[in-house]
Amino acid sequence: PDGRSATYLVQCHNVSAGGLGFIHAVPMPRGSRCTVAMQTEEGEGIIASGRVAWTRQVDPASPQGFEVGVQFDRHIDPSPFVPGMLTPSA
């Protein structure tokens, strides 16, 4: 929101067509623009743009540890990034 940018390497979870989540040390402001780069084990990758949709504290007793939800601008095919995920049949 203040015009600065930063790069973070995070472990994603809950990857879906519409977005993903990750754990971060500090909260990220809702609406912050994001560029997410994901790579499969085979080296294939995508870059998806999105925004922070929500941030919530993982443990209210701890000042660190926030789950961040990112909503993609456009849906992606998450199956290459989710082991064992079945793709919908046409």
C-alpha positions in Angstrom: 0.0 0.0 0.0 2.9 2.4 0.6 4.4 1.7 -2.8 7.2 -0.5 -1.6 7.7 -4.1 -2.8 9.3 -7.1 -1.3 10.1 -10.7 -2.3 9.3 -13.6 0.0 9.9 -17.3 -0.4 7.0 -19.1 1.2 5.6 -22.6 1.5 2.1 -22.5 -0.1 -0.9 -24.5 1.1 -4.6 -24.8 0.1 -3.7 -24.1 -3.6 -6.8 -23.9 -5.7 -7.9 -22.4 -9.0 -8.8 -19.1 -7.3 -5.9 -18.6 -4.9 -3.6 -20.0 -2.2 -2.5 -19.5 1.4 0.8 -19.3 3.2 2.2 -18.6 6.6 4.2 -15.4 7.1 5.9 -13.7 10.1 3.9 -10.5 9.9 0.4 -9.6 8.6 0.1 -8.4 5.1 -2.4 -5.5 4.3 -5.6 -6.6 2.7 -5.6 -5.6 -1.0 -1.8 -5.7 -1.4 -0.9 -6.7 -4.9 1.0 -10.0 -5.3 2.9 -11.8 -8.0 3.1 -15.5 -7.2 5.6 -17.8 -9.0 5.1 -21.5 -8.5 7.1 -24.4 -9.9 6.4 -28.1 -10.2 8.8 -30.8 -9.3 9.5 -31.3 -13.0 10.5 -27.6 -13.4 7.4 -26.3 -15.1 6.0 -23.1 -13.7 3.5 -20.3 -13.8 3.4 -16.8 -12.7 0.0 -15.5 -11.4 -1.0 -12.1 -10.2 -3.4 -11.5 -7.4 -4.1 -9.6 -4.1 -4.1 -10.3 -0.4 -7.7 -11.2 0.4 -7.3 -11.8 4.1 -4.7 -12.2 6.9 -5.4 -13.9 10.2 -3.2 -14.6 13.2 -2.4 -18.3 13.6 -1.9 -18.2 17.4 -3.5 -15.2 19.2 -1.0 -15.7 22.1 2.0 -15.2 19.7 2.8 -11.8 18.0 4.2 -13.7 15.0 2.7 -16.1 12.6 0.0 -15.1 10.2 -1.9 -17.0 7.6 -2.3 -15.0 4.4 -4.9 -15.7 1.7 -4.1 -14.6 -1.8 -6.9 -14.4 -4.5 -5.7 -14.7 -8.1 -6.8 -12.2 -10.7 -7.5 -15.1 -13.1 -8.1 -18.8 -12.3 -5.2 -21.2 -12.8 -5.1 -25.0 -13.2 -3.8 -26.1 -9.8 -3.4 -29.8 -10.6 0.4 -29.6 -11.5 1.1 -28.1 -8.1 -1.1 -30.4 -6.0 0.2 -34.0 -5.9 -2.6 -36.5 -6.5 -5.1 -33.9 -7.6 -7.5 -35.2 -10.2 -8.2 -32.9 -13.2 -11.9 -32.5 -14.2 -12.8 -34.5 -17.2 -14.0 -32.7 -20.3 
